[in-house]
Amino acid sequence: MKKTFADRLNLALKNKNISAAALSRQTGISKGMLSDYLHNKHVPKQDKVYILAQALQVNTQWLLGYEDNMEHQQKKDTGTAHKITSKDIFTANGQKITGQEILDLINERLNQK
């Protein structure tokens, strides 16, 4: 089984039958950075690993080499929700959004109604 992040990223691209350029457009991660990942020059930070795993529909732990199961694991609904705080940081389309920005948007929307 392939072990490095680069090997697994290349395998996931092959299995999904998409190019690095298409993955770049889909994730917002630059072609140059993806090339560095694919050629084992850099290993992405956690937020980028998550974005890549979601786009390729693979398990993040597999992509990092920690598990043998490639399949994307759907989280089971436990009936609990995450309470958003001002200290939370989320990513959307490769951009960071703070919890405070999300809370402000929700409050603004609620006040419009």
Steps between C-alpha positions, in 0.01 A plus 500: 500500500623850425618689805587864427251781477617566142446136401153495648403834349613377158305175547186688604525725192541194279206321662274806460632547146558872542803713429695707748381810314137397549567432869662842528191668354270296723688566824652842447846358577750637248640276227850568628417393853322188375807421290714528812265261682497255207880498476551460876662843539248606767231339712193723537373637825190348657250737339633421152503124569133526596414698185685250278343198671152648462555581133641154428245330726764309694571448867732772635682245717563284193628800304749571779612137508351405836233259377470240227133572431472755219124540526367833618348452844164665544461633851204357681249752630536492876220746553737762637597820328821696525453829677666768290720733698684812394829307524403234244658512156339333200605471138276550201633492146853516640434820697498525877182620666495570872223390729436864579440577131252214479322614815484856365349378173240291684404791724479735203274255317278455805464874542387537137194283560 
